[in-house]
Amino acid sequence: MNQSSQPRHDAFISYSRRDIVFAKALKVALEKFRTPRGLAIQQHYLQVFRDESDFTGNAYHDSIERHLKDSEALIVICSPDAARSQYVDDEIRRFVRDDPNRRNKTIPLLYRGLPNNKAGTEQAEDQAFPRALCELLGMPLGVDFRGFDTRQHKFNKGTYSSSWYALLANICGVSRAEIEERDRRRQRRIRWILGAITGAVFAALSIALIVTLVSREQAVKERGIADQQRQIAERRTHEAEASALAERIARTEEQHQRDLAEEQKEVAEKQRDRATLEQHRSESGQLSANSQKVTSSDPQLSLLLSFEAAMTSISAEGTVPAQAQDALHHALFVQREKLIFSVPFEIITAVAFSPDRRILASATGSQGIRLWNTVTGTPLQVDFRLPGGVIGLAFSPDGSSLATAGKDGATRIWDVKSQREKLVLHQPGQVWTVVFSPDGSRVATAGVDKVARIWDAKSGQLVMALTGHTGMICGLAFSHNGKFVATGSADQTTRIWDLATGKQRESFTEDGTVMGVSFSPLDDKLATVNSASTAVRVWDLPSGREWRKLDGHYASVFAVAYSPDGIDCFRQASIKLQDYGTLILEKSCLPTLVERTRLPRLHSATMENTSQPGRLTARSGFGVRTSLQNTRRLAVTLATSMLFPSTQTAQESPRRVTTRPPGYGMPIQGGSCSFLTMAVQLRR
């Protein structure tokens, strides 16, 4: 026994593994027994230990030794298998080894076989008592449970009840009669309590039944009253429905009369609209005819008249008739020597105006960069040759420097006056876009390596790298106060970066690759365009939500820019060509012309402030750069444009302006095209 504390187990069951079914049943029955009150021991449920495994070596000795010491009594299930089990013998010897007086707490339980003294010579194999038990007790007197079937018999009832109480008496250390009497007395008390509870439940159910019957009778009466009230209500409802039907018939007749009047009004409006349309067509035709009459004597007046003819048709029906197209083409063709900047058989990848609008820079895929005089239309004696070609261009705010984004992974900054290379900024992969900060102190670059970089424009030192995009960066813009940078990426997100911390401030999810971004002059709005959408989305930066969606294009929009005061939106969409070039204002022919030409898309997506002051510029499909100061000068590559007020409401419609260079066709050579850039002088 454990000397430091009370035993944890009232009994330890020692048995052969062949008797495990009986041992389990015995343990369950004993642990359900609660010792009666009034005995020398404290009232409690019996705690019994039964070993589950055959241990070997130290594991066996340590475990068995500990549990035997913690057990008050040892129950030995005796059977021929137990008599031959070395484990049973060992457990008996260990139980009494430290305290020989514990032999009185060793309880034999005869389950199978014969007592050793009753087994003859021929029955030696049926001896049930283990040798260690006989050595300890001489000839044991076992509690007899022979013939017990766990599936049929109960320990505390029937044939084996006397053996059961004898076993309990040995465990508790009292006489069998005492524990049997106290247990039977407890069972009678339990039966009395159960009977009382049953009677109380029966009485309660009887009362509930009576209450239910009374309630049911009352409910029947109330249901009869409710039926009468329902019939009265239904009669009143029928009367109200008849009255409502009469009112509906009267209202229907009244609505019919109003519909007739509305139809007559619509017919009258359509007649007025047709008359207005015919008037506009007549005016457009007259303007076109007048334009062709003065083409030779006053070419600029001819151009203005043809343009007005086209705009008159646009305002009336959204398309331009062939006569107006021909007149405008003819006017442009007469002035073609003044209007065309020619780069034969080369794809123009980017164009940029100097801040004073006197110089136009153009870049091609292989011939480098050229500078043009926008007044005379002649090239300057400058020809920057760059390895691999140029994708993006940007003038510094003071016009003294020109930045080029190259396919070779280098951004070069040139001195425009001396035509010398000032700085080279290297980064992995192609550089797609470059832009100066508003004060010209910094340069931002981005491209295929998914990182936007901010450089010092004087020293060429890297100021910070803005990481986070998972796709190449196609759009890049500084805010007008120079505190933020917006980036648009092929990962279909637009992100706003705080240049004071280098951290991302905001992120917007788009439908496709974000090709262009532009801050409003107030820096509270951001316009974006993506390759999967035909609309310009304007985001409200303080709230981080979409503020406007400007629709109207037939194809994806690839670039966007605000004008200085941020009032209007000017968007450029897909190119339209015919067999000759002119200024086209017709939207109905767009799908056919695009299908016929199948021109390749360019990658230039940077746009200067264009249109009249107070407008937002956007474009898609092709490298387009536009400049217009009080309607005096226009320079574009092939593009379709659309003009939107940035405060546009749902009722307002965009004005579509499609520009094409003059000439006799656009030859396609080796899967590419010759692109021309034109400058149109317009008198105020």
Order of alpha helices (4+ residues) and beta strands (2+ residues): beta-alpha-beta-alpha-beta-alpha-alpha-beta-alpha-beta-alpha-alpha-alpha-alpha-alpha-beta-beta-beta-beta-beta-beta-beta-beta-beta-beta-beta-beta-beta-beta-beta-beta-beta-beta-beta-beta-beta-beta-beta-beta-alpha-beta-beta-beta-beta-beta-beta-beta
